[in-house]
Amino acid sequence: MKVLLIGATGNLGIRLVAALLTHGHSVVAFVRSSNKLESLLPASVYRQIAVVQGDATDAVSIKRAILDANCDAVVNTAGLAALPPWGNSELPAIFQAVVAAVREAGVERKKPLRAWFLAGLGVLYYPGSESMLSNYVPIYLEHRQNLDLLKSLPPNTLDWSMLCPSTMTPESSDFSVPTKLLHGKLIASAATPPSWQDSWIKYVPLIGKTLLCAMNARRYETTLEQNAEFIASDLESLESPWSGMTVGVISESK
């Protein structure tokens, strides 16, 4: 696939450049600064990609980049959600712009585009319930409004998936191609965290489920490289098993 990667200079984005190339995709990096991206990547990798400079809150520029490069898919890793419930960040504006651009490009192409978005563990559901984990640990709530936007879209207008990892840590600063995954692949599930560990502690009045969520959250730490590999691998297929879903992930070893 030809993939427009938004946020390619970020921690996950820079690793996605290498992972996407490793899986045979063509990469068009949409970044604020081409100089910054060039400084982060090995010259041999930078020469393999196309670069478009632009603002991730500008839907018109994003749409133009998709159509001019004839991209089949979009991956958005730009923007960080605010941690506290009362916090604000640029993420919702970026998210809205990307969604609008991808939808409109799909209309012009007469086919919905494939898109991966990034969220967090909090928009997954507590296993066996209809409550999100962020009901019990109310942080990064901007991801919820982003998910609401995706769910409000008319059918067949955007072929989206939302990856929902917990903390992501780097394996290395080597962004060469082909990539070498050091910690194994991820186990994934739709809507809920995979391999959830239940406990009697959830029955503690008022705070039991909050404590259980906090205890489990540490087990869901993954690496940036694992998540980059997961997305790049999924885009090898024209039909994803994760279409229209939030996706929870955990390392095989956990």
C-alpha positions in Angstrom: 0.0 0.0 0.0 0.9 3.6 -0.3 0.5 5.1 3.2 0.3 8.7 4.3 1.9 8.8 7.7 1.0 11.8 9.8 3.3 12.5 12.7 6.3 10.7 11.3 8.8 12.5 13.6 7.1 11.3 16.8 8.2 8.4 18.9 5.8 5.9 17.2 5.8 7.7 13.8 9.5 7.4 13.3 9.4 3.7 14.0 6.4 3.3 11.7 8.5 4.7 8.8 10.9 1.8 9.2 8.1 -0.8 9.9 6.0 0.2 6.9 9.0 0.1 4.5 10.0 -3.3 6.0 6.5 -4.6 5.1 6.8 -3.4 1.5 4.6 -0.3 1.8 5.4 3.1 0.1 5.6 5.9 2.7 4.5 9.5 2.3 5.5 11.3 5.5 3.3 14.3 6.4 5.4 16.4 8.8 5.8 20.0 10.0 9.6 19.9 9.3 11.3 17.8 6.6 14.6 18.8 8.1 13.7 17.3 11.4 12.6 14.0 9.8 15.8 13.9 7.8 17.9 14.4 10.9 16.2 11.5 12.7 16.4 8.8 9.9 19.3 7.1 8.3 20.0 8.6 4.9 19.3 5.2 3.3 15.8 5.2 4.8 15.0 8.9 4.2 15.8 8.4 0.5 13.1 5.7 0.3 10.2 7.9 1.3 8.3 10.9 0.0 7.9 13.9 2.4 5.2 16.5 2.5 5.4 19.5 4.8 2.2 20.6 6.4 0.1 21.3 9.5 -1.8 18.3 10.9 -4.7 20.5 11.8 -5.2 21.5 8.2 -7.7 19.1 6.6 -7.3 20.7 3.2 -3.5 20.1 3.1 -3.9 16.5 4.4 -6.6 15.8 1.8 -4.3 17.2 -1.0 -1.4 15.0 0.2 -3.6 11.9 0.1 -4.9 12.6 -3.4 -1.7 14.0 -5.0 0.2 10.9 -3.8 -2.7 8.6 -4.5 -2.4 7.0 -1.1 -4.4 3.9 -0.2 -4.3 4.3 3.6 -3.6 6.9 6.3 -1.9 6.3 9.7 -2.2 9.2 12.2 0.1 9.3 15.2 0.3 13.1 15.5 -0.8 14.7 18.8 -0.9 13.7 22.4 -4.0 13.6 24.7 -4.0 15.7 27.8 -3.5 13.6 30.9 -6.0 15.1 33.5 -9.7 15.1 32.8 -9.8 18.9 32.7 -6.8 19.2 30.3 -6.8 20.3 26.7 -4.4 19.6 23.9 -4.1 19.9 20.2 -5.1 16.3 19.6 -8.9 16.8 19.1 -8.2 19.4 16.4 -5.7 17.2 14.7 -8.0 14.2 14.9 -11.0 16.1 13.4 -8.8 17.4 10.6 -7.5 14.0 9.7 -10.9 12.4 9.8 -12.4 15.1 7.6 -9.5 14.8 5.1 -9.6 11.1 4.9 -13.4 11.0 4.4 -13.4 13.7 1.7 -10.5 12.0 -0.1 -12.5 8.8 0.0 -15.5 10.5 -1.5 -13.4 11.9 -4.4 -11.8 8.4 -4.9 -15.3 6.8 -4.6 -13.9 4.3 -2.1 -13.5 4.6 1.7 -9.8 4.9 2.6 -8.2 2.6 5.2 -7.0 4.5 8.4 -5.4 3.7 11.7 -5.7 6.0 14.6 -4.1 6.0 18.0 -5.8 6.1 21.4 -5.2 4.5 24.8 -6.2 1.7 27.1 -9.0 3.8 28.6 -11.3 3.6 25.6 -11.4 -0.2 25.8 -14.2 -1.8 27.8 -13.8 -3.4 31.2 -14.2 -7.1 30.4 -17.8 -8.3 30.8 -19.3 -4.9 31.1 -20.4 -1.9 29.0 -18.1 0.5 31.0 -14.9 1.9 29.6 -11.7 1.5 31.6 -11.5 5.3 31.8 -14.7 5.3 33.8 -12.6 3.9 36.6 -9.2 5.6 35.8 -10.3 9.0 34.3 -7.2 10.0 32.3 -6.6 10.9 28.7 -10.3 11.5 28.1 -9.8 13.2 24.8 -9.5 9.8 23.3 -13.1 9.2 24.1 -14.4 12.1 22.1 -12.2 11.1 19.2 -13.7 7.6 19.3 -17.2 9.2 19.5 -16.4 11.0 16.3 -15.4 7.9 14.5 -18.5 6.0 15.7 -20.7 8.9 14.5 -19.6 8.6 10.9 -22.1 7.4 8.3 -21.5 3.8 7.2 -19.0 3.1 4.5 -17.3 6.5 4.6 -14.1 5.6 6.4 -12.5 2.2 7.0 -11.0 3.0 10.4 -9.3 1.1 13.3 -8.1 2.6 16.6 -5.1 1.1 18.3 -5.3 1.4 22.1 -2.0 0.5 23.8 -1.0 1.3 27.4 2.4 2.8 27.9 4.8 2.3 25.0 8.6 2.2 25.5 11.4 2.2 22.9 13.4 -0.9 22.1 16.2 1.0 20.5 17.1 4.1 18.5 17.9 2.1 15.4 15.5 3.1 12.6 17.2 1.1 9.8 15.4 -1.2 7.4 14.5 -4.0 7.6 13.5 -3.7 11.2 14.4 -6.2 13.9 11.7 -6.9 16.6 13.3 -7.7 19.9 10.2 -8.4 22.1 8.0 -10.5 19.9 4.6 -9.8 18.3 1.5 -8.5 20.1 -1.6 -10.4 21.0 -4.7 -8.3 20.1 -8.4 -8.3 20.8 -11.3 -6.0 19.8 -13.0 -3.7 22.3 -11.4 -5.2 25.5 -7.9 -5.7 26.7 -6.6 -9.2 25.8 -5.5 -11.6 28.6 -7.2 -9.6 31.4 -6.4 -10.9 34.8 -9.4 -10.9 37.1 -9.2 -10.8 40.9 -11.3 -10.7 44.1 -10.1 -7.2 44.6 -12.8 -5.9 42.2 -15.3 -6.5 45.0 -13.7 -3.9 47.3 -16.5 -1.3 47.8 -16.1 1.9 45.7 -12.5 1.4 44.6 -12.2 -2.3 43.7 -12.5 -2.0 39.9 -10.2 1.1 39.9 -7.6 -0.9 41.8 -7.9 -3.8 39.4 -7.6 -1.6 36.4 -4.4 0.0 37.8 -3.0 -3.5 38.6 -3.6 -4.7 35.1 -2.4 -1.6 33.3 1.2 -2.4 34.1 0.9 -5.7 32.3 -0.1 -3.9 29.0 3.1 -2.0 28.6 4.4 -2.7 25.0 7.2 -1.3 22.9 6.9 1.4 20.2 8.4 -1.1 17.7 5.8 -3.8 18.5 2.9 -1.3 17.8 4.6 -0.1 14.6 5.0 -3.7 13.5 1.3 -4.4 14.3 0.0 -1.6 12.1 2.4 -2.2 9.3 1.5 -5.9 9.2 -2.2 -5.2 9.2 -1.9 -2.9 6.2 -0.6 -5.7 4.1 -4.2 -6.9 3.7 -6.9 -4.9 1.9 -9.5 -6.3 4.4 -8.5 -5.9 8.0 -10.0 -8.0 10.8 -10.0 -4.8 12.9 -12.1 -2.6 10.7 -14.4 -0.3 12.7 -12.9 -1.5 16.0 -10.9 -0.4 19.0 -8.0 -2.8 19.4 -6.3 -3.7 22.7 -2.8 -5.2 22.7 -0.4 -7.1 25.0 3.0 -8.6 24.6 3.0 -12.4 24.0 5.2 -12.9 27.1 2.6 -11.4 29.4 
